[in-house]
C-alpha cells in the first residue's frame, strides 16, 4: 500500500476518534459535572473582573451584587463553559447554602439537556446518597430547567436562602424548585468543599485568580 493510501485510510479514522472524544467530553461536562480525572482542568476566566455585568435575573434579587470569581472549564484542552459566581453582601463560601447567589455558565459547545440532568444527579450523589424515587422527582424538575444548549447559550441558577432555586436560559425563566436539599446538593457541585474540582471552586470563590 502506498503512503498516500495509508494517509487517506488513516485520516477518517483520526477524525472519527476526535469526534468521539469531543462527544465524550461534552457528555461528561454536562452541567459542570466535574469528574475526578486528570483530563479535566479549570483556568481563570477570560479577562479581568472589570467589564462584566451581572445578569438581569440576578440584579433583580441580589443586593450589592459583585463578581466573586470566574473560570473556564476544559476537557483535554477543549473549552466547555465559562463559569461566573455572583454574590451579595457578606457571602461565605463555607456556608453557601445560607446565602443568596447566582451561578452563570456560558457554554462553549453544544450539550444535550438530558446529559446535563444525568451528570448533575451523579455529582449530587457524591455528597449524599438518595434513592431512585427522589432521583426521578429531581430528574423531572431538572428536565424543565435544563434544555439542550449550543455554543453561546447561557444557563444561570439563582440560589435563595430559603432553598429556592431559579433557573434561566439566556435570561428566560425555565424552572423554579423549592427544595432545600436539592439546592444544597446541586450548587454543591461547584461550591461544596468536597467538590471533585477544587481548583474550579477556588477560582469561583476568589481564592485563586491564576
N, C-alpha and C positions, 0 to 999 in steps of 0.2 A: 504494500500500500504506500502511495506517495505521501510526502509530508503535507501537501495541500489537502489530500483526502483525510489524513489523520486530523488536521486542523478543523476541517469542516465538520467532521464527526464529533469532535470534542466540544466545539463551541455551543451547540444546542444543549449538550449535557451540562456544561457550566452554567448556561443561562437558566436551565431547569433547577439546578442546585441553588443558585442565587435567589430564584423566585420562591423556592420552598423555604429558604432561610428567612426571607423577608416576611412571608406569611406566618411562619412560626413565631418570629419576633413580635409581630403585630398582635397575634393572639395572646401571647404571654404578657404583653404590655397593657392589655386592656384595663382601663380604669386605674392605671398606676399599680398594677399587680406586680410590685417589685419583688421578684423572687430571689432567693439567695444563690446567685450564680455569678461566676467570675465575668461572664459576658456583659453583665449589667454595669452601667456607670452613670453617675449623676455629676453634672458640671454646672457652674454658675450660669444663670440665665443670660440671655443676650442683652448687653447694655447695662447701664447703671440703674439704680432705683429711680433716678430722676427721669421725668418724662413719661412715666407710666401712670395711667389714671384708673382708679378703681371702677369696676363695672357698676352700672346704674343700679342693678339689683342688690348690690352691696351697700351703696351710698344711701339708699332709702332706709336702711336698718342700722348700720354701724355708725356710731358717733366717733368723731376724731379718728377716722379711718386712716390707716397707713399701711404701706407695703412692708411686711416683716422680712420677706426673703423670696428668692426665686431660684429656679434650677431647671436645667434641661435634662430630661431622662433619655438615655440612649441604650440601644441593644446592639452589641457588636459594632459600635461606631455609628449606627443609624439613629437619627433623631426620631423620637417617638412623640414627645409632647413637651411644651414649656409649661412649668407649674409656677404659680404665684400664690402666696398666702397673704391675705389681707386681714388685719386685726384692728380691734378697737383699743380703748384705754385699758391699761393695766392687764394686758393679756399675759398669761402664764402658760407656756407650752406643757409644763408638768401637770397642769390641771386644765387642759384644753377643753375637756367636756363641760366645764363650768362657765365657759366664756363664749360670747358671740364671735364668729369669724367667718371668713369666706375663702374657699379654695377654688382657684381658677386653673383649668387645664386647657391649653390651646394645642390641639392635635396637629402633628406634622405629617401624618399619613392616615389612610383610611382604616377603620376598625369597626367590626360588627358590634351592634349593641348587645347581642346575646353573649359575645365574648367578654365584654365589659362586665356584664352581670355575673357570669360564672367565675371569672378570675377574682372579682371582688368578694364573692362568697368564700372562695378558697382562702383568700388572705384574711378575711374576718375570722375564720375558724382557727387560724393560727393563735389568736388571742384567747379565744373562749369557745369551747365546743357547743354546738346546737344541733337539734335533731332535724330530721328530714321535713317534718311538718313546718317548723319555723323557717327552714330554708325555702320551702315552697312559697310561704307568705311573702318573704322578702324578695324572692325572685319575681313574683308577680308585680310588686311595687316598683322594683328597680327596672323592670322591662318597660315601664312607662317613663321612668326618669331618664333612661339612657338609650336613646335611639342610635342608629348607625351614625358614625361620624366620618368626615373626609378631611383632607388636608385643609387647615384654616378654620375648622369648626372649633367652637369654644364651649366646653361644658363647665358649669360652675355649680358649686354646692355651698349653700349658706347654712351654717350651724348656729342654732339658738340655744341658750342655756336650759330652756325647758324641755329639750330633747327633740325639738322640731328641726327637720332637715328640708330645705327648699332647693330644688334643682332646676337649672335653666340650660337651654341650648341656644347659644348666640343671643342671650338676653330674653328668650321666650320661655316662660314657665312650662315645665314638663310634668313635675310631680312634687307633692309635699307629703312627708311622712312624719307622724307624731309618735316617735318611738325612741326613748332614751337609750335603750340597749343597742338598737341599730345605729344610732348616731355615734355612740362611743366606739363601736367596733368598726364602722365604715370609715370615719375620719381618722381612726387609729391607724389605718393603712399607711398614712403619711405622718401622723403626729405622735403615735404611741412610742414610748421609749423602746419597746420590743419590736419595732418595725424591722422588716427584713432588709430595708435600705436605709441604714442610719445616716449615711452621708447626705442623702436627699433631705432627710428630716433636719439635719444640722443647717443646711442652706436655707430651708424654708423658714426656720425659726430664727435665723440670723446669727447662728453660732459659727458658721463657716461661709466666707464670701468667695473663696477661690478654691 
